[in-house]
Amino acid sequence: MRKDEMNEVTFAKAAELSQGKAAQYLRQAHECNADILIVKHSTPYVVLMSYERYLELTKRQVKKGKRL
């Protein structure tokens, strides 16, 4: 796991999820309100984020008048 200080995003390899670290990443996303980018084969695969962060992003889109 590595953190990109510029964008405040934590990067993790998909293989780490099967090595027992999935719970650690889920806890980090929830407790620290962190965004975690899972990378598979050197390609962005999926993003983990807290529910509060998700709500914040959707509210911004609604304020801008964009449909979800």
VEXMAR-765235 format. One record per atom (N, C-alpha, C): residue in three letters; chain; atom name; z, x, y. Coordinates in steps of 0.02 Angstrom, whole numbers, plus 50000, padded with zeros to 5 digits. Layout:
N
{ALA, A, CA, {Z, X, Y}}
...
//
This chain:
68
{MET, A, N, {50000, 50043, 49941}}
{MET, A, CA, {50000, 50000, 50000}}
{MET, A, C, {50000, 50045, 50062}}
{ARG, A, N, {49958, 50027, 50110}}
{ARG, A, CA, {49955, 50066, 50171}}
{ARG, A, C, {49950, 50018, 50229}}
{LYS, A, N, {49978, 50038, 50286}}
{LYS, A, CA, {49979, 49994, 50344}}
{LYS, A, C, {49935, 50022, 50398}}
{ASP, A, N, {49892, 49981, 50426}}
{ASP, A, CA, {49849, 49998, 50482}}
{ASP, A, C, {49887, 49978, 50545}}
{GLU, A, N, {49912, 50027, 50581}}
{GLU, A, CA, {49954, 50014, 50639}}
{GLU, A, C, {49916, 49978, 50695}}
{MET, A, N, {49852, 49989, 50700}}
{MET, A, CA, {49813, 49960, 50754}}
{MET, A, C, {49810, 49884, 50748}}
{ASN, A, N, {49799, 49858, 50688}}
{ASN, A, CA, {49790, 49786, 50679}}
{ASN, A, C, {49851, 49753, 50647}}
{GLU, A, N, {49903, 49791, 50632}}
{GLU, A, CA, {49963, 49764, 50600}}
{GLU, A, C, {49947, 49729, 50534}}
{VAL, A, N, {49900, 49757, 50497}}
{VAL, A, CA, {49881, 49730, 50432}}
{VAL, A, C, {49901, 49781, 50379}}
{THR, A, N, {49930, 49756, 50325}}
{THR, A, CA, {49946, 49798, 50268}}
{THR, A, C, {49890, 49792, 50217}}
{PHE, A, N, {49867, 49849, 50192}}
{PHE, A, CA, {49815, 49850, 50142}}
{PHE, A, C, {49846, 49864, 50074}}
{ALA, A, N, {49823, 49829, 50023}}
{ALA, A, CA, {49847, 49838, 49954}}
{ALA, A, C, {49788, 49834, 49907}}
{LYS, A, N, {49791, 49871, 49852}}
{LYS, A, CA, {49739, 49868, 49802}}
{LYS, A, C, {49752, 49810, 49754}}
{ALA, A, N, {49699, 49777, 49733}}
{ALA, A, CA, {49706, 49720, 49688}}
{ALA, A, C, {49741, 49740, 49623}}
{ALA, A, N, {49729, 49800, 49600}}
{ALA, A, CA, {49759, 49823, 49537}}
{ALA, A, C, {49835, 49826, 49542}}
{GLU, A, N, {49862, 49836, 49603}}
{GLU, A, CA, {49934, 49838, 49611}}
{GLU, A, C, {49967, 49771, 49596}}
{LEU, A, N, {49930, 49717, 49604}}
{LEU, A, CA, {49958, 49650, 49591}}
{LEU, A, C, {49975, 49642, 49518}}
{SER, A, N, {49936, 49672, 49473}}
{SER, A, CA, {49950, 49666, 49402}}
{SER, A, C, {50001, 49718, 49378}}
{GLN, A, N, {50022, 49760, 49423}}
{GLN, A, CA, {50072, 49811, 49405}}
{GLN, A, C, {50142, 49790, 49426}}
{GLY, A, N, {50152, 49726, 49435}}
{GLY, A, CA, {50218, 49700, 49451}}
{GLY, A, C, {50235, 49700, 49525}}
{LYS, A, N, {50186, 49712, 49568}}
{LYS, A, CA, {50201, 49714, 49639}}
{LYS, A, C, {50183, 49650, 49676}}
{ALA, A, N, {50157, 49600, 49640}}
{ALA, A, CA, {50137, 49537, 49672}}
{ALA, A, C, {50196, 49504, 49707}}
{ALA, A, N, {50253, 49502, 49674}}
{ALA, A, CA, {50313, 49471, 49705}}
{ALA, A, C, {50334, 49508, 49768}}
{GLN, A, N, {50327, 49574, 49767}}
{GLN, A, CA, {50345, 49614, 49826}}
{GLN, A, C, {50300, 49596, 49885}}
{TYR, A, N, {50235, 49589, 49873}}
{TYR, A, CA, {50188, 49572, 49926}}
{TYR, A, C, {50200, 49501, 49952}}
{LEU, A, N, {50214, 49454, 49907}}
{LEU, A, CA, {50228, 49386, 49928}}
{LEU, A, C, {50291, 49383, 49970}}
{ARG, A, N, {50342, 49419, 49950}}
{ARG, A, CA, {50405, 49421, 49988}}
{ARG, A, C, {50393, 49452, 50057}}
{GLN, A, N, {50354, 49506, 50059}}
{GLN, A, CA, {50339, 49539, 50123}}
{GLN, A, C, {50301, 49492, 50170}}
{ALA, A, N, {50252, 49456, 50144}}
{ALA, A, CA, {50214, 49409, 50185}}
{ALA, A, C, {50259, 49355, 50212}}
{HIS, A, N, {50305, 49330, 50171}}
{HIS, A, CA, {50350, 49276, 50192}}
{HIS, A, C, {50404, 49300, 50240}}
{GLU, A, N, {50441, 49351, 50220}}
{GLU, A, CA, {50500, 49372, 50259}}
{GLU, A, C, {50481, 49410, 50323}}
{CYS, A, N, {50429, 49450, 50321}}
{CYS, A, CA, {50410, 49491, 50379}}
{CYS, A, C, {50353, 49461, 50419}}
{ASN, A, N, {50329, 49402, 50398}}
{ASN, A, CA, {50272, 49370, 50430}}
{ASN, A, C, {50213, 49419, 50434}}
{ALA, A, N, {50202, 49456, 50379}}
{ALA, A, CA, {50151, 49507, 50376}}
{ALA, A, C, {50086, 49480, 50348}}
{ASP, A, N, {50031, 49508, 50372}}
{ASP, A, CA, {49965, 49494, 50344}}
{ASP, A, C, {49949, 49551, 50296}}
{ILE, A, N, {49930, 49534, 50235}}
{ILE, A, CA, {49915, 49584, 50184}}
{ILE, A, C, {49844, 49573, 50159}}
{LEU, A, N, {49802, 49624, 50168}}
{LEU, A, CA, {49733, 49621, 50146}}
{LEU, A, C, {49728, 49653, 50078}}
{ILE, A, N, {49708, 49614, 50028}}
{ILE, A, CA, {49700, 49640, 49960}}
{ILE, A, C, {49628, 49664, 49954}}
{VAL, A, N, {49621, 49726, 49931}}
{VAL, A, CA, {49555, 49758, 49925}}
{VAL, A, C, {49539, 49767, 49851}}
{LYS, A, N, {49479, 49748, 49831}}
{LYS, A, CA, {49457, 49755, 49762}}
{LYS, A, C, {49390, 49791, 49762}}
{HIS, A, N, {49386, 49847, 49727}}
{HIS, A, CA, {49325, 49888, 49725}}
{HIS, A, C, {49303, 49908, 49795}}
{SER, A, N, {49350, 49928, 49836}}
{SER, A, CA, {49338, 49950, 49905}}
{SER, A, C, {49309, 49896, 49950}}
{THR, A, N, {49318, 49833, 49932}}
{THR, A, CA, {49292, 49777, 49971}}
{THR, A, C, {49349, 49728, 49985}}
{PRO, A, N, {49355, 49703, 50046}}
{PRO, A, CA, {49406, 49652, 50060}}
{PRO, A, C, {49398, 49594, 50012}}
{TYR, A, N, {49453, 49572, 49982}}
{TYR, A, CA, {49450, 49521, 49929}}
{TYR, A, C, {49486, 49457, 49949}}
{VAL, A, N, {49548, 49464, 49972}}
{VAL, A, CA, {49587, 49405, 49991}}
{VAL, A, C, {49642, 49427, 50040}}
{VAL, A, N, {49666, 49380, 50081}}
{VAL, A, CA, {49719, 49394, 50128}}
{VAL, A, C, {49780, 49352, 50110}}
{LEU, A, N, {49837, 49384, 50110}}
{LEU, A, CA, {49901, 49349, 50101}}
{LEU, A, C, {49933, 49344, 50170}}
{MET, A, N, {49956, 49285, 50187}}
{MET, A, CA, {49992, 49276, 50250}}
{MET, A, C, {50045, 49223, 50241}}
{SER, A, N, {50094, 49224, 50284}}
{SER, A, CA, {50148, 49174, 50280}}
{SER, A, C, {50121, 49106, 50302}}
{TYR, A, N, {50156, 49055, 50281}}
{TYR, A, CA, {50136, 48987, 50299}}
{TYR, A, C, {50142, 48977, 50375}}
{GLU, A, N, {50193, 49008, 50406}}
{GLU, A, CA, {50202, 49003, 50478}}
{GLU, A, C, {50142, 49033, 50514}}
{ARG, A, N, {50118, 49089, 50489}}
{ARG, A, CA, {50059, 49122, 50519}}
{ARG, A, C, {49997, 49077, 50511}}
{TYR, A, N, {49990, 49047, 50453}}
{TYR, A, CA, {49934, 49001, 50441}}
{TYR, A, C, {49935, 48943, 50491}}
{LEU, A, N, {49994, 48913, 50500}}
{LEU, A, CA, {50001, 48857, 50548}}
{LEU, A, C, {49983, 48879, 50619}}
{GLU, A, N, {50005, 48939, 50637}}
{GLU, A, CA, {49990, 48966, 50703}}
{GLU, A, C, {49915, 48973, 50713}}
{LEU, A, N, {49880, 48999, 50664}}
{LEU, A, CA, {49807, 49007, 50669}}
{LEU, A, C, {49771, 48940, 50672}}
{THR, A, N, {49793, 48891, 50633}}
{THR, A, CA, {49760, 48826, 50634}}
{THR, A, C, {49773, 48790, 50700}}
{LYS, A, N, {49832, 48798, 50729}}
{LYS, A, CA, {49847, 48767, 50794}}
{LYS, A, C, {49802, 48796, 50848}}
{ARG, A, N, {49790, 48861, 50845}}
{ARG, A, CA, {49746, 48892, 50894}}
{ARG, A, C, {49675, 48863, 50890}}
{GLN, A, N, {49651, 48852, 50829}}
{GLN, A, CA, {49584, 48824, 50820}}
{GLN, A, C, {49580, 48753, 50846}}
{VAL, A, N, {49633, 48714, 50835}}
{VAL, A, CA, {49633, 48645, 50859}}
{VAL, A, C, {49634, 48644, 50936}}
{LYS, A, N, {49672, 48690, 50966}}
{LYS, A, CA, {49675, 48693, 51039}}
{LYS, A, C, {49607, 48711, 51068}}
{LYS, A, N, {49568, 48751, 51032}}
{LYS, A, CA, {49502, 48770, 51055}}
{LYS, A, C, {49450, 48715, 51042}}
{GLY, A, N, {49471, 48662, 51008}}
{GLY, A, CA, {49426, 48607, 50995}}
{GLY, A, C, {49381, 48617, 50934}}
{LYS, A, N, {49398, 48665, 50893}}
{LYS, A, CA, {49357, 48678, 50833}}
{LYS, A, C, {49387, 48641, 50774}}
{ARG, A, N, {49342, 48615, 50733}}
{ARG, A, CA, {49363, 48579, 50672}}
{ARG, A, C, {49380, 48630, 50619}}
{LEU, A, N, {49426, 48612, 50576}}
{LEU, A, CA, {49446, 48656, 50521}}
{LEU, A, C, {49410, 48637, 50458}}
//
